[in-house]
Amino acid sequence: MNIRPITLEDFPAVLSWSQDKAFCSANDWEMNREPQELFRWWERLVKGIADDFIRLGIEMDGKLIGYVDFTHIIDGSGEFGIAIGDSSLWGQGLGPQAALNAMDFASTTLGITTFTAETHESNLRSRRLLKKIGFVEISRIGSEMYMGEDTRLIQLRHTVKRRQN
């Protein structure tokens, strides 16, 4: 498994994810977006328009299988998010492995040592993944719609020690 920059050549995988009902519901993506509109959105992400937002690809066996996001990157901290794109791959342990690889990359490349994350109380997969890789709950503030229900938001944090050279 490899964490790498996203490319325009990844678009067929992204288009496929946009047609996966389970993925779209879990990640608040609009189903079956117009391919041209989806491509323009992906192109903006590839070009890295925002200064404090980075999306990287999760690649396995030469195929893009998901992505990780780092945002609000300030003074060694950043917010972390992850999605495995093809829902048929869910439950196979790929998420925790990809998350750890991505956090290692962000720590060594971006200098992030404190990671924050937010998930929905009813998103048990996300909660299990974050706890499995060392995130601890720090608060429960706010709520929003998730899969058709108003759901409480849970904030978590994970701090890694910098590697000594």
N, C-alpha and C positions, 0 to 999 in steps of 0.2 A: 504494500500500500504506500502511495506517494502523495504528498501534499505539494501542489504546484500552482503557478498562476493559471487563471482561466484564460481561454482563448475563444476566438470566433468559431474555430473548428469544433468547439464543444456544443454548439447550438443544437445539433440533432438530438443530443441527450436531453437538453433543456426542453426542447419541444415535446419530447416523449414524456417528460415529467409533467408537463402542463396538461397532459391527457390522462394522468393517473389520478383518479378520484381520491384515493386514500392520501396520496402525497399532497394534493391541492388542499384538501380539508385540513390536514394536520399542520400545514405551513402557511395557511391563509393566502394561497395562490388562487387566482381566478381560473376556473376550468376552461379549457379550449380557447385560450386567447388567440386572436388573429396572429398568424405566424409573423407577419411583417411588424406588428406592434411589439410582439415578444422579442423579435430579433433586435429592434431598436433599443429596447430596455436592456437586453443582454450586452449589446455593443457598448452602451454607456458604462456598464459594470466592468467590462473588459478594459476600457480606456481609463478606468480609475478616476472618475470625475471628482469624487469627494476626497478631501484631505484626510479625514479621520475614519474612513471606511475602506476595508480591504476584504475582498472575497477571493478565496483560493479554492481550487478544485481538489477533490479527493479522487485519486485515480487508482484503479486496481486492474491488473492485467491489461494495461494500456487503454482502459476505458474509464471515462468520467462517471463516477457513481454517486457523487454528491458534492457538497461544498461546505466550507466553514467561513464564517464572517468574524471579523474583528472590527469594532467600531468604538467611538469615543476613546481613542488612544491618547492618553495624556499622562505624562510623568510616570511611566512604567506600569500603567494600568490600562485595561481595555475590556470592553464587553465582548463576550464570546457567544457565538451561535453556530449550530451545525444542522445539516439536513442530509440524509441519505435519499437520493432522488427516486430510485426505483423501489417501490414499496415491497416488491417480492424479495428484496434483500434484507428487509427489516427482520430483527430477531436473530441475526446470525453473528452478533458480536462485532460487527464492522464499525458501528458508531463509537464505542469506547476506544477502540484502537485508533481510529481516525482522529478522534478528539485529542487523545494524548500526543499523537504525531503532530497535529496542528498546534497544540499548545507548546510543544518543544520547539517547533519552528518559530512561533511568535516570540517565545522567550529569547531564543538565540539571535533571531534576525531583527525583530522589532523592539526588543528590550522589555517586553511585557512580563512582569512577574506577578502581578495581581490581576486575576481574571474575575469578572463578574458575569452573571448570567441571570436571565429571568425566564420563568416558565409558568405555565398555567397549572393550577392545582390539579385539574383533571387530566393533565398530560402525563400519565404515569410512566410512559417510555422515556420521556425527556427527564423526568425527575430521577428515575433509576439510573440513567446514563450519567447524569451530573454527579450524583452521590457516589456512584461506582468509581469515578475518576478523581474523587477527592473534594468536590465542592461541598460546602456546608451552607445550610440555610441561614440567612441573616435577617430576613424580614418577610412579612406578608403585607404588602401595601398595594392597593388598587385592585381593579378588576377590569376585564374586557371580555368581549365575545370570543369564544373558542369552540369550534365545531357546533355552533348554534346555541350555546349556553353562555350566560354571563358567569364567568369563572374568576376566582381570586387569583392574583398574581403572586408568585413566590420569587424572591430575590435570593441569589446564592453567590458565594465567593470562594475562590481558590487561590492560594498564594504558593508560588514555587520558589525554590532557592536558586539563586544564580549559580551557574556552573563555574567552578574555578578552572582557569586555564593552566 
